[in-house]
Structures are given as C-alpha cells and as structure tokens.
C-alpha cells in the first residue's frame, strides 16, 4: 500500500514539474520579442515611405510612386538601380530601397507648310532640350514654329507631352527698280511677290529713241527681260536700252550750190 502511494506521489510530482517547465518556456518566449527592421523606400534621394518588417518576414511594398514624364520600373537594392529587389526575400537587417524610373519618349510632328525643315529630331524625353532651327521657303519670311497658340524656339527640358509644330511664314514683298530711263516713260509695276501670276514687262518710250529692251545688267549683256514669272523671288533691277533714231536732212538750195 505504501509502495503504491509513493508511486502516485512520484507521478504527480513529475507531472507538476512538467507543467511548470512548459509555463516557464512560454513566459520566456513571450518576454523575448522577435527583431524588427526598418525598410526605407527612397525616391530621388528622399524617403517616400518607411515600414517595419519582422525578422524573416517579406516586405510589404508601398503604392508605386509617380513621376511626371517617367514610368516606375521597380525597387532596387542599390542606389545605382542595378540590382532589382526581391520582395519575397526575408528581411534580416535595416534596408534602403531605391525607386527606378524610365523616361517616357514623346514625339515631335512637323508641318512645314511647303517649306524646307532642317530639324531632324522626331522624339525626346523630359531630360532633353531640343533647339529648333528655322524653316525656309522661297519668297517668304519665316516667323517661327508654332505649337498651338505658342511660338517656340526650343522644346525645353522637362516637357512631358507630344509636340506638333507648324511653320509660320509671311509672304515677302520684292521691288523692281528701273534704271536708265531719263526722259522715258513706262507703266510697269514696281513690286511683286512669289505667288503673283506671271506678268509682262512692257517697253518704255522715249522721244527720239527706239526701245531695245530691259536688261538685268548695265552693259545690256544677256537676254532681254520681257516678263517676271510666277515663283520668282528677290529684288530686281532692270536697265532700259534705247537706240537713238536716225533722221534725214533734205536741202533745197533753190538753184544755189
């Protein structure tokens, strides 16, 4: 009987010790919290977001950042953005992550309005500055490149939209000067433009002379000019050529010598 009682007491003692051990372990685990690490998300050198992640856990990524003129390309483990970060990897230390952006490409469309466009750039990014060269059109003055209601001499750095450029021209007026016409008369026009229809240059009249043509040179070399053709440009000087008339003298001596 005593042996049986001792056995029961021993079993109860062992059971009590086991329960105390379990309670001690549980309390110890509760008193030793797991480590947490700071994860800083950086955009252009500034903190975009900071989160705490427990040791061994994956990091919850924030809402992707936005940047005008760029497309977000993910988070990277290095500032040069060569090592893309794996968000499923367990965290084990304080970590800085860096946002990478790719510049969007925008287009340039030209409307030369019949002129010659020397510009070759057809696309750009927000990081580019495009200086615009003047367009050319015979008989016209170039007023500038117009984007909507705005004249532009360059597409400035930081532009984040497609650009449509229209060449604006102003018709240029040219003069026709007439020389060597002392005492002569003519009724030819003195101004013209590149779009004028072909018009004739009519002869001048001068008493005592026959008109021999209008010339582009003072020595009357080359061909005579009889008309100004449509599409001609530039100021013109025309020189009148005359040939003196020859008259006869008739004598009535009335029987004398």
C-alpha positions in Angstrom: 0.0 0.0 0.0 2.8 2.4 0.9 4.6 1.5 -2.3 1.5 2.3 -4.3 1.2 5.7 -2.6 4.8 6.6 -3.3 4.4 5.7 -6.9 1.4 8.0 -7.2 3.2 10.9 -5.4 6.2 10.5 -7.8 3.9 10.6 -10.8 2.2 13.7 -9.6 5.5 15.4 -8.8 6.8 14.7 -12.3 3.6 16.0 -13.8 3.8 19.2 -11.8 7.4 19.7 -12.8 6.5 19.2 -16.5 3.7 21.8 -16.3 6.0 24.3 -14.6 8.6 23.8 -17.3 6.1 24.5 -20.1 4.8 27.6 -18.3 8.4 28.9 -17.9 9.2 28.3 -21.6 6.0 30.0 -22.7 6.8 33.0 -20.5 10.3 33.2 -21.7 9.2 33.2 -25.4 6.7 36.0 -24.6 9.4 38.0 -22.9 11.7 37.8 -25.9 10.0 39.6 -28.8 11.3 39.0 -32.4 13.6 41.6 -34.1 12.0 44.2 -36.4 13.9 46.1 -39.1 13.4 49.4 -40.8 12.9 49.4 -44.6 13.2 52.9 -46.2 11.8 53.4 -49.7 13.7 56.3 -51.4 12.7 58.4 -54.4 15.3 60.8 -55.9 17.2 60.7 -52.6 14.2 61.4 -50.3 12.2 59.0 -48.2 9.0 58.0 -49.9 7.8 55.6 -47.3 9.3 53.7 -44.2 7.9 50.4 -42.9 8.9 48.0 -40.2 9.3 44.3 -41.0 9.8 41.4 -38.6 12.9 39.4 -39.0 12.4 36.7 -41.5 9.3 38.2 -43.0 8.8 39.5 -46.5 8.5 43.3 -47.0 5.1 44.8 -47.9 5.8 47.2 -50.8 4.1 50.7 -50.8 2.0 52.1 -53.6 4.3 52.7 -56.6 5.5 56.3 -56.8 4.7 58.6 -59.7 7.0 61.0 -61.5 5.9 63.3 -64.3 7.4 62.2 -67.6 8.6 58.8 -66.3 7.4 55.3 -65.8 8.1 53.5 -62.5 10.4 50.5 -63.1 10.5 48.9 -59.6 12.5 49.0 -56.3 16.2 48.3 -56.3 18.7 47.3 -53.6 21.4 49.7 -54.7 21.4 53.4 -55.4 22.6 52.9 -59.0 19.5 50.7 -59.6 21.3 47.7 -61.0 20.1 45.0 -58.5 16.3 44.7 -58.5 14.9 43.9 -55.1 13.0 40.6 -54.5 10.0 41.5 -52.3 9.6 37.8 -51.2 13.0 37.6 -49.7 13.0 37.5 -45.9 14.3 40.7 -44.2 17.4 40.4 -42.0 18.6 44.0 -41.5 17.7 47.6 -41.9 17.4 48.2 -45.6 17.2 51.1 -48.1 15.4 50.5 -51.3 15.6 52.9 -54.3 13.0 53.7 -56.9 14.0 53.3 -60.6 12.2 55.3 -63.3 12.4 55.1 -67.1 12.0 58.3 -69.1 8.9 58.3 -71.3 9.5 59.1 -75.0 7.5 61.8 -76.7 7.1 62.6 -80.4 7.7 65.8 -82.5 5.5 66.3 -85.6 6.4 69.0 -88.1 4.1 70.8 -90.5 6.4 72.8 -92.8 3.6 74.4 -94.8 5.5 73.9 -98.1 8.9 75.0 -96.7 12.1 73.1 -96.0 12.5 71.8 -92.5 16.2 71.4 -91.3 15.2 69.8 -88.0 15.9 66.1 -87.6 14.7 65.3 -84.1 11.5 63.4 -84.1 11.4 62.3 -80.4 12.6 63.4 -77.0 12.3 62.7 -73.2 11.9 65.0 -70.3 15.7 65.0 -69.9 16.2 66.5 -73.4 16.3 70.1 -74.7 15.6 70.4 -78.4 16.7 73.7 -80.1 14.7 74.4 -83.2 16.2 75.6 -86.4 14.4 78.0 -88.8 12.4 76.6 -91.7 12.9 78.1 -95.2 10.5 78.8 -98.0 11.5 80.9 -101.1 9.6 84.2 -101.2 8.6 84.1 -97.6 9.9 85.3 -94.3 10.0 82.6 -91.5 8.0 83.9 -88.5 8.6 80.9 -86.2 7.5 77.4 -85.1 4.1 77.4 -83.5 2.8 74.8 -81.1 -0.9 75.5 -80.7 -1.0 79.2 -79.8 2.6 79.4 -78.6 5.7 80.2 -80.6 8.7 78.0 -79.7 12.4 78.4 -80.4 13.2 75.3 -78.4 11.4 72.4 -76.7 12.6 72.9 -73.1 13.9 70.3 -70.8 11.1 68.9 -68.6 8.5 68.9 -71.4 6.1 65.9 -70.9 3.8 65.8 -73.9 3.9 65.2 -77.7 4.6 68.3 -79.7 3.1 69.4 -83.0 5.0 72.2 -84.7 3.7 74.3 -87.6 6.0 76.6 -89.6 4.5 80.1 -89.9 5.6 82.1 -93.0 4.8 85.6 -94.1 4.8 86.4 -97.8 7.7 88.7 -98.7 7.3 91.7 -101.0 10.0 92.3 -103.6 10.8 95.5 -105.6 11.5 96.1 -109.2 13.7 99.1 -109.9 14.0 100.6 -113.4 17.2 102.4 -114.4 18.5 104.4 -117.4 15.1 105.9 -118.0 15.8 109.6 -118.0 13.2 111.2 -120.1 11.5 107.9 -120.7 8.1 106.6 -119.6 6.8 103.2 -118.7 3.9 101.7 -116.8 5.3 98.6 -115.3 4.6 97.5 -111.7 7.3 98.2 -109.1 6.5 95.4 -106.5 5.7 91.7 -106.7 5.6 88.6 -104.6 6.5 84.9 -105.2 2.8 84.0 -105.7 2.0 86.6 -108.3 1.0 85.3 -111.7 3.4 85.7 -114.5 3.3 89.3 -115.7 4.8 91.1 -118.7 7.4 93.9 -118.6 6.2 96.4 -121.2 8.5 98.6 -123.3 9.4 102.1 -122.2 9.0 105.1 -124.6 11.5 107.9 -125.1 11.2 110.6 -127.6 13.9 110.3 -130.3 14.8 106.8 -129.4 13.7 103.2 -130.2 13.3 101.0 -127.1 15.7 98.0 -127.4 14.7 96.0 -124.2 15.0 95.7 -120.5 18.2 94.0 -119.2 19.5 92.8 -115.8 23.0 94.3 -116.5 24.1 97.8 -117.1 26.1 96.7 -120.2 22.9 95.1 -121.6 24.6 91.7 -121.8 22.4 88.5 -121.7 18.9 88.2 -122.8 16.3 90.9 -122.6 13.7 90.5 -119.8 10.1 90.5 -121.1 8.2 89.0 -118.1 8.5 88.1 -114.4 7.5 84.6 -114.0 5.4 83.2 -111.1 7.7 81.9 -108.4 10.5 84.5 -108.9 12.0 85.9 -105.7 14.3 88.7 -104.9 14.6 92.4 -105.6 15.2 93.1 -109.4 16.9 96.0 -111.1 16.1 96.4 -114.9 18.1 98.7 -117.2 16.4 100.2 -120.2 18.2 100.1 -123.5 17.5 102.7 -126.2 18.7 103.2 -129.7 18.7 106.7 -131.0 16.6 107.3 -134.0 18.3 108.4 -137.2 16.8 111.4 -139.1 17.5 112.7 -142.6 18.3 116.2 -143.7 16.9 117.4 -147.0 18.3 120.5 -148.6 16.5 122.8 -151.2 19.3 125.1 -152.5 16.9 127.0 -154.8 19.5 126.9 -157.6 22.4 127.6 -155.4 25.4 125.4 -154.6 
